[in-house]
């Protein structure tokens, strides 16, 4: 009788262990923690010039336009009165969306030289999609003087970038200013983005 009880207890322990193993394996695959930072997916919400009244040598007249319910395109043009090259510097100023609403400035700042090469690295796989969409005649730096127009680039093709792999989730406004060797602003563009969890769907 005692032996039978021991066998039953062992069987129950083994069965319980197997159930725990499979349930924990499954829970790992479904575990979606609501942490404030981690790996993210970048979703571009808006793109627009910093100051429409300023005639900078680098003019980025970009905007987003809905093509269908599931496809949004980057449209517009850019006029380069000077080459977009590595003599320029670029500074990024990040504002974050506050918990009570409104932009909180200077969430993060980055200033770097070699603007063209830096952008090429940061945008990663989106670089070639961008060049192809605007019919820019080179895939290297610098971009030559000229006016470049796009009939539309699927914005999803522009969201595969080389930004840091983990960051705080939320909504950000990134102002990109380009400066020449005299530290004069020669171009400026604003991008509003959402950093969401990989499994989340954009609102």
C-alpha positions in Angstrom: 0.0 0.0 0.0 2.8 2.4 1.0 4.7 1.6 -2.2 1.5 2.3 -4.3 1.1 5.7 -2.6 4.7 6.6 -3.2 4.4 5.7 -6.9 1.2 7.8 -7.2 2.9 10.7 -5.4 5.9 10.4 -7.8 3.6 10.3 -10.8 1.8 13.4 -9.6 5.0 15.2 -9.1 6.3 14.3 -12.6 2.9 15.2 -14.1 2.9 18.5 -12.3 6.5 19.2 -13.3 5.7 18.5 -17.0 2.6 20.9 -16.8 4.8 23.5 -15.2 7.5 23.1 -17.8 5.2 23.5 -20.8 3.1 26.3 -19.2 6.3 28.3 -18.3 7.7 27.7 -21.9 4.4 29.0 -23.3 4.3 31.9 -20.9 7.8 32.9 -21.9 6.7 33.2 -25.6 3.6 35.2 -24.6 5.3 37.3 -21.9 4.9 40.9 -22.8 6.1 43.0 -20.0 4.9 46.6 -19.7 8.3 48.0 -18.9 9.1 51.7 -19.6 12.0 50.9 -21.9 13.3 48.1 -24.1 13.4 47.1 -27.7 11.1 49.1 -29.8 9.6 49.7 -33.2 9.8 53.2 -34.6 6.7 54.7 -36.1 6.9 58.1 -38.0 3.9 60.3 -37.2 4.8 63.6 -38.8 7.5 65.2 -40.9 7.7 69.0 -41.6 10.2 71.9 -41.9 11.1 73.7 -38.7 10.4 77.2 -40.0 8.5 77.5 -43.3 9.4 81.2 -43.6 13.2 80.6 -43.6 14.8 80.0 -47.0 17.7 77.8 -45.9 20.3 76.5 -48.4 19.0 73.0 -47.6 15.2 73.0 -47.9 13.2 69.9 -46.9 9.5 70.3 -47.9 8.3 66.9 -46.7 4.9 65.7 -45.4 3.0 62.5 -44.8 0.0 61.6 -47.0 -2.4 58.7 -46.5 -2.6 56.6 -49.8 -4.9 53.9 -48.4 -6.2 52.9 -45.0 -3.0 50.9 -44.4 -0.4 52.8 -46.5 1.0 56.3 -45.6 3.6 57.8 -47.9 6.3 60.4 -47.5 5.8 63.1 -50.2 7.3 66.4 -51.1 10.6 67.7 -52.4 13.9 69.0 -51.2 16.1 71.7 -52.7 19.8 71.6 -52.1 21.5 75.0 -52.9 24.7 73.6 -51.4 25.9 70.0 -51.4 24.7 67.8 -48.5 28.1 66.6 -47.4 30.4 65.9 -44.5 31.5 69.5 -44.0 28.2 70.1 -42.3 27.4 69.2 -38.6 24.1 68.1 -37.3 22.4 68.5 -34.0 19.4 66.5 -32.8 17.2 67.9 -30.1 14.6 65.5 -28.7 11.5 66.7 -26.9 9.4 64.0 -25.2 5.6 64.0 -24.8 4.8 64.8 -21.1 2.5 62.6 -19.0 0.0 65.5 -18.7 0.4 66.5 -22.4 2.6 69.0 -24.1 6.2 68.7 -25.3 9.0 68.6 -22.7 12.2 70.0 -24.5 15.7 68.7 -24.2 14.9 65.1 -23.4 18.1 64.2 -25.3 20.6 66.2 -27.4 23.2 64.9 -29.8 25.7 67.0 -31.8 27.9 65.4 -34.4 30.1 66.2 -37.3 30.0 64.6 -40.8 26.3 65.2 -41.2 25.9 63.2 -44.4 27.8 60.1 -43.2 26.0 60.3 -39.8 22.6 60.3 -41.4 23.6 57.5 -43.8 24.5 55.4 -40.7 21.6 56.3 -38.5 18.8 55.7 -41.1 20.3 52.3 -41.9 18.3 50.3 -44.4 16.0 53.3 -45.1 18.9 55.1 -46.8 18.6 53.4 -50.2 14.8 53.5 -50.1 15.0 57.3 -49.5 17.5 57.9 -52.3 15.6 55.8 -54.7 12.3 57.5 -53.9 13.8 61.0 -54.4 15.8 59.9 -57.5 19.1 61.1 -55.9 21.8 60.2 -58.4 24.2 58.7 -55.9 24.1 56.3 -52.9 27.1 57.9 -51.3 28.0 61.2 -49.7 27.7 64.0 -50.8 24.4 64.6 -52.4 24.9 67.1 -55.2 23.1 70.5 -55.6 19.7 70.1 -57.1 15.9 69.8 -56.5 14.6 66.3 -55.8 11.0 65.3 -55.8 9.2 62.1 -54.7 5.9 60.8 -55.9 5.6 58.9 -52.7 7.6 56.5 -50.5 5.9 54.1 -48.2 6.8 55.3 -44.7 7.2 51.8 -43.5 10.3 51.6 -45.7 11.8 54.5 -43.8 11.3 53.1 -40.3 14.0 50.4 -40.4 16.7 52.6 -38.9 20.0 52.1 -37.0 18.9 54.1 -33.9 19.8 52.6 -30.4 18.1 49.2 -30.1 16.6 50.0 -26.7 15.1 53.2 -25.4 12.2 54.6 -23.4 8.8 54.1 -25.0 6.7 57.1 -25.9 6.2 59.9 -28.3 9.1 62.1 -29.3 9.7 65.2 -31.5 13.2 65.3 -33.0 14.4 68.6 -34.4 17.4 68.1 -36.8 19.5 71.2 -37.5 22.3 71.3 -40.0 25.1 73.8 -39.6 28.0 74.9 -41.9 31.6 75.5 -40.9 30.6 79.0 -39.6 28.0 77.4 -37.3 25.2 78.9 -39.3 22.0 76.9 -39.6 21.6 75.9 -43.2 18.7 73.5 -42.9 16.2 72.2 -40.4 13.6 69.4 -40.3 11.2 68.1 -37.6 10.2 64.5 -37.2 7.5 63.3 -34.7 7.8 59.6 -33.9 6.4 57.0 -31.6 8.6 54.3 -30.0 6.3 51.4 -29.4 6.8 47.8 -28.1 7.5 45.4 -31.0 4.2 43.6 -30.6 2.1 46.8 -30.3 0.0 48.3 -33.1 0.2 52.0 -33.8 -2.8 54.0 -32.6 
